[in-house]
């Protein structure tokens, strides 16, 4: 009869738990369809096995380092997380006098070569240290005369830092709330008293007066204002009860952490949250305290975040099934995410966006990490590419359409004319032959300089086109508005450009566009003086026609100098020979002309100086490029 009653009592307790869970769910008024996934529960027979399971999940391959702390002593252990992160080491627990078997197994599995023991010999015995050394493991003990000095010694092991976290060393809650975040940021956790600062801590703070920020964790009950006054560049974060401080700390660093994965642990004891502080930085995750009944501050934080994965520290006796169900139901999920279109140039380096903005179920915008089906995409060929991704921790897919535009490879020089006294509008676009074989109009920006075009003459302008290595040339002929003669449609009104000083023979025939025959022509001059720049307008008498032919000769300034080019490159790098060089002309202008090099390639493997020669059309002297290859 007694056994029957016992079974009834147990069933009643289970029923009560289910009823309580249902009541809590109803109280929170959950309307979500999607729920956060309980991705893992690290559940051992005791805290030591739980620590080993965390280690197995976070470190599946060999690692050189491990951090060992006392599983019953939180003060020394509280500062270990940043050190573990620096050396990519798991945090394992042990007893004071005997190396815990679960920890020993993990050291063997990971083939650990170096171990940090946190705490003095009264915390972790000399016997454990000797046993580790006997296994040919190098042991570094970090332990002071008290918890405060130990925290300073651990901080010094991290090296020079720009920020620190200061917590009350008499209770573990704030230290464990801060541990994973401090580890992620690589900043030490300094312990102090609530109303006093130990001398070792005071000395450390005085020697680090120039730190950019000191995060003082907790309210005045945890760290008083008198203690705060000793701390340089102090910023207080987290006030209220344990759960309010915990969530305030998470929110204080929300721009640096990710809530896609959250580790949850009970606030009633420290070991579970401690061992999580070494694995949580791998996903930039915080540690959240949960207990029954769940705190309003915890609910408010979860209901404002998109949480994809929840990892629970401890068994159901610590975080029960009722809490597990509630935790998975509270967080936001993704309501909508827009696909992406990115446009780049051919050969431009492209990496898919690591994060995207999504719309959460409450209408707010959130940033979420993405895993794409490619990590690298060659952009050597123009075209349209599709990249598929998945929002981390969800089944939501997203697509990036990548448009790789072709590059302009050839743009012909432009000639145009206008009569003096008339305005002239420079073209906004030019036709370019693209790298994919097409012809497209591309934007051009003209360099007007200080040239005035209100008098007859020949004017040269240069423009730049995005992603085109050469200058675009525009030759503008300004004709005298009083020029005699009106061209007919029977003969072409030809314009020819020649360089100053070059000889030119006048054509003996012109094409009759009516009969498609070449007819003899007699020009109004027999020779052309090209020693001076300018425009020569010729009128020709065509045999057998009543119409005249017209010829415009544009004598452009000659190149008088191409300055020597000096370039410096690093040994082992790449260098592309210039395709155009700046040249000075007889009218004092600077133009850009094509150059052909005698040695198109050079060896940059060793430091030396090259003197390279090139040729420019219409210029007799060689162009000289001095290329200096220097060592690193």
BAMARKOL-665250 format. One record per residue (C-alpha): x, y, z; residue in one letter. Coordinates in steps of 0.25 Angstrom, whole numbers, plus 5000, padded with zeros to 4 digits. Each point is the difference from the previous one (the first is absolute). Example, Ala and Ser with C-alpha at 12.3 -4.5 7.8 and 13.67 -1.06 7.14 Angstrom:
504949825031A500650144998S
//
This chain:
500050005000X501250095003X500649984987X498750034993X499950135008X501450044996X499849984985X498750085001X500850115007X501150004989X498950004989X499450125007X501350085000X500149974986X498650054997X500350125009X501250034991X499249994987X498950095006X501050105005X500750004986X498750024993X499650115009X501350074998X499949994985X498650065001X500550115008X501050044990X498950004989X500949934990X499550014985X501249954993X500049894990X501549984999X500849975012X501550015003X500749874999X500549945013X501349964993X500749935011X499949975015X501449985007X499549905011X501049925008X499949925013X500750115007X500650144996X501349934996X499449914989X499150124996X501450084998X500549884992X498850004991X500150154997X501549974996X499649894991X499050094993X501050114998X501349934998X499849884991X501550004995X501350015008X500450135007X501350045006X499450075012X499049985011X499650085013X499749925013X499250065011X499549955013X498649964999X499650045014X500750145000X499450114992X500950125003X501349954993X499249934989X499250134997X501150074993X500449884991X499250024988X500850114992X501349925002X499349884995X499550084988X501450054997X500649864999X498749934994X499949915012X498949935007X499750035015X500049875007X499749975015X500749925010X500049975015X501050065010X500849885002X499749904989X500050034985X498549974996X499949884991X499150074990X501050114999X501249904999X499249934988X499950134993X501450045001X500449874994X499050014989X500450144996X501549965001X500250135009X501450055001X499950125009X499150025012X499750125008X499649975014X499250125006X500250025015X501049975010X500449865006X498950015010X499050014989X500749894990X501049925007X501549984997X499649854998X499150034988X501150094994X501049895002X499149904993X499850094988X501550024999X500249855000X499249994988X501050104993X499050115001X500650145002X499350065012X499850155003X499450035013X499450145002X499650025014X500250125010X499950015015X498550024998X498950014989X500350154997X501549984998X499649874991X499150094991X501250104999X501049894996X499049944990X499850154994X501550014999X500149874992X499050064990X501050114997X499750154997X498650034998X499150124998X498849965008X499749925013X498849955007X499950025015X499149915009X499749975014X500949885004X499149965011X498949944991X500049934987X498850064993X500650124993X501349934997X499349894993X499150094993X501250084995X500949884997X499649964986X500050154996X501350035006X500649884993X499450044987X500650145001X501349955006X499950095012X500449955015X499049995011X500550075013X499549965013X499750105011X499350025013X498650075001X500650115009X501549994999X501149974989X501149915004X501450064999X500449904988X498750054992X500350155004X501449984994X499549944988X499050114997X501050115003X501049944990X498849994989X499550145002X500050024984X499049884998X498950054991X498849945008X499849925013X498749935001X499550005014X499049895001X498950015010X499350115008X500550075013X499649885008X501049924992X501150114998X499850135008X500350144994X501250015009X500649884993X499650054987X500750135002X501349935000X499849934986X500450084988X499050034989X499049925007X498649974994X499049935009X499149894993X499049915006X499250045012X498849935008X499949855003X500849894994X499149984988X499950154997X501550025001X500249884991X499150054989X500550145002X501449954997X499549934988X499350124995X501250095003X500949924990X498949964990X500850074988X501149915003X499349865003X499049924992X498849945006X499849904989X500549905010X499850025015X500649915011X499049995012X500449965014X499450015014X500450125009X500149915012X501449954998X501250034992X500649884993X499149994988X500150144996X501550005003X500349894990X499050064990X500950135000X501049934992X499149944989X499150124999X501050104993X500149904989X498650054995X500150135007X498949965009X499650055014X499749925012X498550025005X499649965014X498649935001X499349945012X498649975004X499250095001X500650074988X500450145002X499350114993X501350064996X500449874993X498649994993X500250154995X501449974994X499649874993X498750064995X500850114993X501149914993X500049904989X500649885006X500249884991X500749905010X499949985015X501149925007X499649965014X501149985011X499649895010X499049895001X498550025002X500250015015X500750134997X499250054988X498749924999X499149964988X499050115004X501150114998X500549934988X498750014993X499850155005X501450044995X499749944986X498750084999X500450145004X501050054990X499750074987X500149934986X500250054986X498850054993X500650054987X501350024994X500350074986X500949944990X501250074996X500550064987X501550045000X500750074988X501550004998X501050014989X500749894993X501349955008X499550085012X500149915013X498749965006X499649935013X498649965003X499450095011X500349935014X498750065005X498750054995X498850085006X498749925002X498650045005X499749935013X498649965004X499850125008X500350094989X501450045004X501250004992X501149905004X501449974995X500249854998X501249924995X499949924987X500749874995X500250004984X500249894991X501350064995X501050085008X500850054988X499550034986X500950034988X499650134993X500949994988X498949984991X498850104998X498649955003X498949975010X500249905011X499149955011X500549975014X499149925009X500150025015X499349955013X499850095012X500849945011X499249915010X498850004991X499449944988X499850144993X500750014987X500550134993X500550034986X501150094995X499950044986X501450054996X500250084987X501450014995X500150114990X501049994989X501250104999X500250114990X501249954991X500050094989X499550154997X500350074987X500450145000X498950104997X500150124990X498950115000X499950144995X499250135003X500050144994X500650115009X499050075008X499149885002X499949925013X500549865000X499549895009X501049895003X499449864999X499649935013X500349864994X500949934990X499949874993X500949905006X500449864995X499849915013X500749885004X498949914997X500050044985X498850105001X500050154998X499450085011X499850155003X500850035012X500150135008X501250094998X500550125009X500850104992X501250085005X499750144994X501250075006X500150154997X499949994985X499050114993X499449964987X499450134996X501050024989X500349914988X501049895002X500249855004X499749965014X500349875007X499349955012X500249885008X499049925008X499949885010X499149885000X499949925012X500849874999X500750044987X501550025002X500250104988X499550144998X498950034990X500450104990X499150104994X500550094989X499150134998X500150084988X499550145001X499850064987X499950154996X498550034999X500450094988X500749894992X499650014985X499549894992X498849915002X500349854999X499149934990X499549865002X500749954987X501449995007X500449975014X500550125009X501249925005X500750035013X501449955002X500950015012X501550014999X501150035009X500850135000X501349984992X499549884992X499950014985X498749984993X499749984985X498650054996X499149904993X500050014985X498549944999X498750015007X498949905000X498750054993X498949945008X499050014989X500849924989X500949925011X501250044992X501350075004X500150144993X501350084998X500050125010X500950135000X500250065014X500150155002X501449975005X501149914996X500749975013X499750015015X500850065011X499949915012X501150075008X498850085008X498849945006X498650044996X499049974990X500250014985X498750014992X500249964985X499050014988X500249914988X499550024986X499549864995X500249974985X498649984993X499250065012X499450135003X500249975015X501250025009X500749905009X500450045014X501149955009X500350045014X501449975005X500250015015X501550015004X500149965014X501250035010X501149914999X500649935013X501250075005X500349925013X499649875007X500550015014X500749885006X499149915009X500549955013X499249895007X500349925013X499549865002X500149895011X500849884997X499249884997X498750094996X499450024987X500250124991X499250044987X500850084990X499250134997X499350004986X500050154999X501050115005X499950155002X500650094989X500350154999X499650064986X500550134993X498950085005X500349975015X498949905002X500149865006X499349894992X500049855002X500549914989X500249854998X501349945003X500749874995X501149945009X501249924995X499949915012X498549985004X500349915012X501150015011X500449905011X499650065014X500649885008X501350085004X500350145004X500650084989X499750124991X499549994986X500250104989X498949974990X499850074986X498850024992X499550074987X498950104998X499550034986X500450144995X501250015010X501449964996X500649995014X499849875008X499150015012X500749955013X499449935012X500849985012X499549895008X500549985014X499849865006X500250015015X500049895011X498949995011X
//
